[in-house]
Amino acid sequence: MKPTIALVACTAIICVTLLELYALSLGHDGALLLSSVGAIFAFAGAAIGFKIAGR
């Protein structure tokens, strides 16, 4: 995995997390938001796993 992919993944995690926190502060339903955050972290975990396995 190229470093640029890891950088994009980390940036996406940060942006989504900030967006979720902003939406929660506005009083939106947190269940769907938190499940989408979980999906992002699962994707990032898989990307890191593939990077380690590729060595």
PyMOL Python script that loads the backbone (N, CA, C, O; Angstrom):
from pymol import cmd

cmd.read_pdbstr("""\
ATOM      1  N   MET A   1       0.844  -1.186   0.000  1.00  0.00           N
ATOM      2  CA  MET A   1       0.000   0.000   0.000  1.00  0.00           C
ATOM      3  C   MET A   1       0.885   1.243   0.000  1.00  0.00           C
ATOM      4  O   MET A   1       1.847   1.339   0.762  1.00  0.00           O
ATOM      5  N   LYS A   2       0.549   2.171  -0.849  1.00  0.00           N
ATOM      6  CA  LYS A   2       1.343   3.393  -0.933  1.00  0.00           C
ATOM      7  C   LYS A   2       1.010   4.327   0.227  1.00  0.00           C
ATOM      8  O   LYS A   2      -0.114   4.319   0.730  1.00  0.00           O
ATOM      9  N   PRO A   3       1.980   5.127   0.648  1.00  0.00           N
ATOM     10  CA  PRO A   3       1.738   6.071   1.758  1.00  0.00           C
ATOM     11  C   PRO A   3       0.605   7.051   1.470  1.00  0.00           C
ATOM     12  O   PRO A   3      -0.073   7.502   2.393  1.00  0.00           O
ATOM     13  N   THR A   4       0.396   7.380   0.202  1.00  0.00           N
ATOM     14  CA  THR A   4      -0.672   8.329  -0.121  1.00  0.00           C
ATOM     15  C   THR A   4      -2.040   7.752   0.218  1.00  0.00           C
ATOM     16  O   THR A   4      -2.939   8.486   0.629  1.00  0.00           O
ATOM     17  N   ILE A   5      -2.205   6.439   0.049  1.00  0.00           N
ATOM     18  CA  ILE A   5      -3.485   5.803   0.376  1.00  0.00           C
ATOM     19  C   ILE A   5      -3.731   5.872   1.877  1.00  0.00           C
ATOM     20  O   ILE A   5      -4.844   6.146   2.325  1.00  0.00           O
ATOM     21  N   ALA A   6      -2.665   5.617   2.653  1.00  0.00           N
ATOM     22  CA  ALA A   6      -2.792   5.693   4.108  1.00  0.00           C
ATOM     23  C   ALA A   6      -3.131   7.116   4.534  1.00  0.00           C
ATOM     24  O   ALA A   6      -3.936   7.318   5.443  1.00  0.00           O
ATOM     25  N   LEU A   7      -2.522   8.100   3.883  1.00  0.00           N
ATOM     26  CA  LEU A   7      -2.785   9.503   4.211  1.00  0.00           C
ATOM     27  C   LEU A   7      -4.233   9.866   3.906  1.00  0.00           C
ATOM     28  O   LEU A   7      -4.882  10.556   4.693  1.00  0.00           O
ATOM     29  N   VAL A   8      -4.738   9.404   2.772  1.00  0.00           N
ATOM     30  CA  VAL A   8      -6.133   9.671   2.410  1.00  0.00           C
ATOM     31  C   VAL A   8      -7.077   9.014   3.408  1.00  0.00           C
ATOM     32  O   VAL A   8      -8.082   9.607   3.802  1.00  0.00           O
ATOM     33  N   ALA A   9      -6.750   7.780   3.821  1.00  0.00           N
ATOM     34  CA  ALA A   9      -7.598   7.073   4.783  1.00  0.00           C
ATOM     35  C   ALA A   9      -7.637   7.813   6.116  1.00  0.00           C
ATOM     36  O   ALA A   9      -8.703   7.978   6.708  1.00  0.00           O
ATOM     37  N   CYS A  10      -6.477   8.255   6.585  1.00  0.00           N
ATOM     38  CA  CYS A  10      -6.422   8.985   7.858  1.00  0.00           C
ATOM     39  C   CYS A  10      -7.188  10.303   7.763  1.00  0.00           C
ATOM     40  O   CYS A  10      -7.907  10.678   8.689  1.00  0.00           O
ATOM     41  N   THR A  11      -7.032  10.994   6.649  1.00  0.00           N
ATOM     42  CA  THR A  11      -7.743  12.255   6.455  1.00  0.00           C
ATOM     43  C   THR A  11      -9.252  12.028   6.440  1.00  0.00           C
ATOM     44  O   THR A  11     -10.012  12.814   7.006  1.00  0.00           O
ATOM     45  N   ALA A  12      -9.679  10.948   5.788  1.00  0.00           N
ATOM     46  CA  ALA A  12     -11.109  10.634   5.735  1.00  0.00           C
ATOM     47  C   ALA A  12     -11.651  10.343   7.127  1.00  0.00           C
ATOM     48  O   ALA A  12     -12.747  10.783   7.474  1.00  0.00           O
ATOM     49  N   ILE A  13     -10.882   9.600   7.929  1.00  0.00           N
ATOM     50  CA  ILE A  13     -11.314   9.283   9.292  1.00  0.00           C
ATOM     51  C   ILE A  13     -11.488  10.563  10.103  1.00  0.00           C
ATOM     52  O   ILE A  13     -12.482  10.727  10.811  1.00  0.00           O
ATOM     53  N   ILE A  14     -10.513  11.473   9.994  1.00  0.00           N
ATOM     54  CA  ILE A  14     -10.578  12.723  10.751  1.00  0.00           C
ATOM     55  C   ILE A  14     -11.780  13.561  10.308  1.00  0.00           C
ATOM     56  O   ILE A  14     -12.513  14.089  11.143  1.00  0.00           O
ATOM     57  N   CYS A  15     -11.976  13.679   9.006  1.00  0.00           N
ATOM     58  CA  CYS A  15     -13.086  14.487   8.489  1.00  0.00           C
ATOM     59  C   CYS A  15     -14.432  13.909   8.902  1.00  0.00           C
ATOM     60  O   CYS A  15     -15.321  14.643   9.332  1.00  0.00           O
ATOM     61  N   VAL A  16     -14.582  12.585   8.771  1.00  0.00           N
ATOM     62  CA  VAL A  16     -15.853  11.955   9.127  1.00  0.00           C
ATOM     63  C   VAL A  16     -16.118  12.093  10.616  1.00  0.00           C
ATOM     64  O   VAL A  16     -17.248  12.358  11.026  1.00  0.00           O
ATOM     65  N   THR A  17     -15.071  11.912  11.435  1.00  0.00           N
ATOM     66  CA  THR A  17     -15.246  12.026  12.883  1.00  0.00           C
ATOM     67  C   THR A  17     -15.690  13.434  13.269  1.00  0.00           C
ATOM     68  O   THR A  17     -16.596  13.599  14.086  1.00  0.00           O
ATOM     69  N   LEU A  18     -15.059  14.444  12.686  1.00  0.00           N
ATOM     70  CA  LEU A  18     -15.452  15.822  12.976  1.00  0.00           C
ATOM     71  C   LEU A  18     -16.879  16.090  12.514  1.00  0.00           C
ATOM     72  O   LEU A  18     -17.640  16.778  13.195  1.00  0.00           O
ATOM     73  N   LEU A  19     -17.239  15.545  11.355  1.00  0.00           N
ATOM     74  CA  LEU A  19     -18.597  15.727  10.841  1.00  0.00           C
ATOM     75  C   LEU A  19     -19.619  15.072  11.761  1.00  0.00           C
ATOM     76  O   LEU A  19     -20.682  15.637  12.019  1.00  0.00           O
ATOM     77  N   GLU A  20     -19.292  13.867  12.259  1.00  0.00           N
ATOM     78  CA  GLU A  20     -20.203  13.172  13.167  1.00  0.00           C
ATOM     79  C   GLU A  20     -20.374  13.957  14.464  1.00  0.00           C
ATOM     80  O   GLU A  20     -21.492  14.103  14.957  1.00  0.00           O
ATOM     81  N   LEU A  21     -19.278  14.460  15.017  1.00  0.00           N
ATOM     82  CA  LEU A  21     -19.357  15.226  16.261  1.00  0.00           C
ATOM     83  C   LEU A  21     -20.184  16.491  16.067  1.00  0.00           C
ATOM     84  O   LEU A  21     -20.953  16.877  16.947  1.00  0.00           O
ATOM     85  N   TYR A  22     -20.025  17.136  14.912  1.00  0.00           N
ATOM     86  CA  TYR A  22     -20.812  18.333  14.619  1.00  0.00           C
ATOM     87  C   TYR A  22     -22.299  17.991  14.518  1.00  0.00           C
ATOM     88  O   TYR A  22     -23.142  18.710  15.054  1.00  0.00           O
ATOM     89  N   ALA A  23     -22.617  16.893  13.831  1.00  0.00           N
ATOM     90  CA  ALA A  23     -24.015  16.487  13.682  1.00  0.00           C
ATOM     91  C   ALA A  23     -24.614  16.118  15.034  1.00  0.00           C
ATOM     92  O   ALA A  23     -25.766  16.450  15.314  1.00  0.00           O
ATOM     93  N   LEU A  24     -23.842  15.435  15.870  1.00  0.00           N
ATOM     94  CA  LEU A  24     -24.342  15.070  17.196  1.00  0.00           C
ATOM     95  C   LEU A  24     -24.583  16.317  18.037  1.00  0.00           C
ATOM     96  O   LEU A  24     -25.535  16.368  18.816  1.00  0.00           O
ATOM     97  N   SER A  25     -23.725  17.322  17.884  1.00  0.00           N
ATOM     98  CA  SER A  25     -23.898  18.551  18.659  1.00  0.00           C
ATOM     99  C   SER A  25     -25.160  19.294  18.234  1.00  0.00           C
ATOM    100  O   SER A  25     -25.717  20.072  19.008  1.00  0.00           O
ATOM    101  N   LEU A  26     -25.612  19.055  17.004  1.00  0.00           N
ATOM    102  CA  LEU A  26     -26.845  19.674  16.525  1.00  0.00           C
ATOM    103  C   LEU A  26     -28.071  18.888  16.958  1.00  0.00           C
ATOM    104  O   LEU A  26     -29.201  19.327  16.741  1.00  0.00           O
ATOM    105  N   GLY A  27     -27.853  17.712  17.576  1.00  0.00           N
ATOM    106  CA  GLY A  27     -28.969  16.939  18.091  1.00  0.00           C
ATOM    107  C   GLY A  27     -29.500  15.879  17.151  1.00  0.00           C
ATOM    108  O   GLY A  27     -30.616  15.395  17.339  1.00  0.00           O
ATOM    109  N   HIS A  28     -28.722  15.504  16.132  1.00  0.00           N
ATOM    110  CA  HIS A  28     -29.174  14.456  15.221  1.00  0.00           C
ATOM    111  C   HIS A  28     -29.039  13.086  15.877  1.00  0.00           C
ATOM    112  O   HIS A  28     -28.340  12.923  16.877  1.00  0.00           O
ATOM    113  N   ASP A  29     -29.728  12.103  15.288  1.00  0.00           N
ATOM    114  CA  ASP A  29     -29.695  10.740  15.820  1.00  0.00           C
ATOM    115  C   ASP A  29     -28.279  10.182  15.685  1.00  0.00           C
ATOM    116  O   ASP A  29     -27.696  10.197  14.601  1.00  0.00           O
ATOM    117  N   GLY A  30     -27.738   9.695  16.789  1.00  0.00           N
ATOM    118  CA  GLY A  30     -26.356   9.244  16.793  1.00  0.00           C
ATOM    119  C   GLY A  30     -26.134   7.823  16.338  1.00  0.00           C
ATOM    120  O   GLY A  30     -25.006   7.458  16.007  1.00  0.00           O
ATOM    121  N   ALA A  31     -27.190   6.992  16.309  1.00  0.00           N
ATOM    122  CA  ALA A  31     -26.997   5.575  16.005  1.00  0.00           C
ATOM    123  C   ALA A  31     -26.448   5.368  14.593  1.00  0.00           C
ATOM    124  O   ALA A  31     -25.465   4.653  14.405  1.00  0.00           O
ATOM    125  N   LEU A  32     -27.076   5.987  13.618  1.00  0.00           N
ATOM    126  CA  LEU A  32     -26.632   5.825  12.236  1.00  0.00           C
ATOM    127  C   LEU A  32     -25.261   6.459  12.040  1.00  0.00           C
ATOM    128  O   LEU A  32     -24.419   5.923  11.320  1.00  0.00           O
ATOM    129  N   LEU A  33     -25.042   7.601  12.684  1.00  0.00           N
ATOM    130  CA  LEU A  33     -23.765   8.288  12.550  1.00  0.00           C
ATOM    131  C   LEU A  33     -22.631   7.436  13.099  1.00  0.00           C
ATOM    132  O   LEU A  33     -21.583   7.302  12.467  1.00  0.00           O
ATOM    133  N   LEU A  34     -22.845   6.859  14.281  1.00  0.00           N
ATOM    134  CA  LEU A  34     -21.790   6.064  14.898  1.00  0.00           C
ATOM    135  C   LEU A  34     -21.529   4.787  14.113  1.00  0.00           C
ATOM    136  O   LEU A  34     -20.392   4.317  14.071  1.00  0.00           O
ATOM    137  N   SER A  35     -22.552   4.216  13.491  1.00  0.00           N
ATOM    138  CA  SER A  35     -22.340   3.010  12.695  1.00  0.00           C
ATOM    139  C   SER A  35     -21.507   3.337  11.459  1.00  0.00           C
ATOM    140  O   SER A  35     -20.699   2.516  11.026  1.00  0.00           O
ATOM    141  N   SER A  36     -21.691   4.528  10.888  1.00  0.00           N
ATOM    142  CA  SER A  36     -20.888   4.906   9.729  1.00  0.00           C
ATOM    143  C   SER A  36     -19.446   5.159  10.146  1.00  0.00           C
ATOM    144  O   SER A  36     -18.520   4.858   9.392  1.00  0.00           O
ATOM    145  N   VAL A  37     -19.248   5.710  11.344  1.00  0.00           N
ATOM    146  CA  VAL A  37     -17.888   5.888  11.852  1.00  0.00           C
ATOM    147  C   VAL A  37     -17.240   4.522  12.052  1.00  0.00           C
ATOM    148  O   VAL A  37     -16.062   4.339  11.744  1.00  0.00           O
ATOM    149  N   GLY A  38     -18.004   3.567  12.567  1.00  0.00           N
ATOM    150  CA  GLY A  38     -17.478   2.215  12.743  1.00  0.00           C
ATOM    151  C   GLY A  38     -17.052   1.606  11.420  1.00  0.00           C
ATOM    152  O   GLY A  38     -16.039   0.910  11.354  1.00  0.00           O
ATOM    153  N   ALA A  39     -17.815   1.862  10.363  1.00  0.00           N
ATOM    154  CA  ALA A  39     -17.460   1.338   9.045  1.00  0.00           C
ATOM    155  C   ALA A  39     -16.159   1.961   8.547  1.00  0.00           C
ATOM    156  O   ALA A  39     -15.335   1.274   7.943  1.00  0.00           O
ATOM    157  N   ILE A  40     -15.969   3.255   8.795  1.00  0.00           N
ATOM    158  CA  ILE A  40     -14.735   3.926   8.387  1.00  0.00           C
ATOM    159  C   ILE A  40     -13.539   3.329   9.120  1.00  0.00           C
ATOM    160  O   ILE A  40     -12.505   3.055   8.511  1.00  0.00           O
ATOM    161  N   PHE A  41     -13.686   3.126  10.443  1.00  0.00           N
ATOM    162  CA  PHE A  41     -12.578   2.557  11.206  1.00  0.00           C
ATOM    163  C   PHE A  41     -12.296   1.120  10.781  1.00  0.00           C
ATOM    164  O   PHE A  41     -11.139   0.700  10.776  1.00  0.00           O
ATOM    165  N   ALA A  42     -13.337   0.355  10.423  1.00  0.00           N
ATOM    166  CA  ALA A  42     -13.136  -1.014   9.947  1.00  0.00           C
ATOM    167  C   ALA A  42     -12.354  -1.006   8.640  1.00  0.00           C
ATOM    168  O   ALA A  42     -11.472  -1.840   8.438  1.00  0.00           O
ATOM    169  N   PHE A  43     -12.675  -0.061   7.746  1.00  0.00           N
ATOM    170  CA  PHE A  43     -11.953   0.053   6.479  1.00  0.00           C
ATOM    171  C   PHE A  43     -10.493   0.412   6.724  1.00  0.00           C
ATOM    172  O   PHE A  43      -9.593  -0.142   6.093  1.00  0.00           O
ATOM    173  N   ALA A  44     -10.266   1.343   7.645  1.00  0.00           N
ATOM    174  CA  ALA A  44      -8.894   1.743   7.960  1.00  0.00           C
ATOM    175  C   ALA A  44      -8.121   0.575   8.567  1.00  0.00           C
ATOM    176  O   ALA A  44      -6.949   0.372   8.249  1.00  0.00           O
ATOM    177  N   GLY A  45      -8.773  -0.190   9.436  1.00  0.00           N
ATOM    178  CA  GLY A  45      -8.121  -1.356  10.026  1.00  0.00           C
ATOM    179  C   GLY A  45      -7.749  -2.381   8.973  1.00  0.00           C
ATOM    180  O   GLY A  45      -6.675  -2.980   9.032  1.00  0.00           O
ATOM    181  N   ALA A  46      -8.639  -2.583   8.006  1.00  0.00           N
ATOM    182  CA  ALA A  46      -8.349  -3.525   6.925  1.00  0.00           C
ATOM    183  C   ALA A  46      -7.182  -3.031   6.076  1.00  0.00           C
ATOM    184  O   ALA A  46      -6.331  -3.821   5.667  1.00  0.00           O
ATOM    185  N   ALA A  47      -7.141  -1.725   5.809  1.00  0.00           N
ATOM    186  CA  ALA A  47      -6.054  -1.163   5.010  1.00  0.00           C
ATOM    187  C   ALA A  47      -4.714  -1.338   5.716  1.00  0.00           C
ATOM    188  O   ALA A  47      -3.714  -1.680   5.086  1.00  0.00           O
ATOM    189  N   ILE A  48      -4.699  -1.102   7.024  1.00  0.00           N
ATOM    190  CA  ILE A  48      -3.466  -1.275   7.794  1.00  0.00           C
ATOM    191  C   ILE A  48      -3.066  -2.751   7.809  1.00  0.00           C
ATOM    192  O   ILE A  48      -1.884  -3.078   7.700  1.00  0.00           O
ATOM    193  N   GLY A  49      -4.050  -3.636   7.944  1.00  0.00           N
ATOM    194  CA  GLY A  49      -3.767  -5.071   7.933  1.00  0.00           C
ATOM    195  C   GLY A  49      -3.157  -5.518   6.616  1.00  0.00           C
ATOM    196  O   GLY A  49      -2.214  -6.308   6.606  1.00  0.00           O
ATOM    197  N   PHE A  50      -3.690  -5.016   5.496  1.00  0.00           N
ATOM    198  CA  PHE A  50      -3.130  -5.368   4.196  1.00  0.00           C
ATOM    199  C   PHE A  50      -1.713  -4.825   4.049  1.00  0.00           C
ATOM    200  O   PHE A  50      -0.854  -5.468   3.445  1.00  0.00           O
ATOM    201  N   LYS A  51      -1.473  -3.639   4.603  1.00  0.00           N
ATOM    202  CA  LYS A  51      -0.133  -3.046   4.523  1.00  0.00           C
ATOM    203  C   LYS A  51       0.870  -3.910   5.274  1.00  0.00           C
ATOM    204  O   LYS A  51       1.969  -4.166   4.782  1.00  0.00           O
ATOM    205  N   ILE A  52       0.487  -4.364   6.479  1.00  0.00           N
ATOM    206  CA  ILE A  52       1.384  -5.202   7.269  1.00  0.00           C
ATOM    207  C   ILE A  52       1.589  -6.553   6.577  1.00  0.00           C
ATOM    208  O   ILE A  52       2.707  -7.068   6.542  1.00  0.00           O
ATOM    209  N   ALA A  53       0.519  -7.123   6.031  1.00  0.00           N
ATOM    210  CA  ALA A  53       0.618  -8.428   5.369  1.00  0.00           C
ATOM    211  C   ALA A  53       1.442  -8.347   4.089  1.00  0.00           C
ATOM    212  O   ALA A  53       2.032  -9.338   3.660  1.00  0.00           O
ATOM    213  N   GLY A  54       1.481  -7.159   3.481  1.00  0.00           N
ATOM    214  CA  GLY A  54       2.213  -6.992   2.229  1.00  0.00           C
ATOM    215  C   GLY A  54       3.714  -6.885   2.392  1.00  0.00           C
ATOM    216  O   GLY A  54       4.444  -6.876   1.402  1.00  0.00           O
ATOM    217  N   ARG A  55       4.189  -6.804   3.630  1.00  0.00           N
ATOM    218  CA  ARG A  55       5.627  -6.654   3.844  1.00  0.00           C
ATOM    219  C   ARG A  55       6.342  -7.964   3.671  1.00  0.00           C
ATOM    220  O   ARG A  55       7.564  -8.024   3.814  1.00  0.00           O
TER     221      ARG A  55
END
""", "prot")
cmd.dss("prot")
cmd.show_as("cartoon", "prot")
cmd.util.cbc("prot")
cmd.orient("prot")
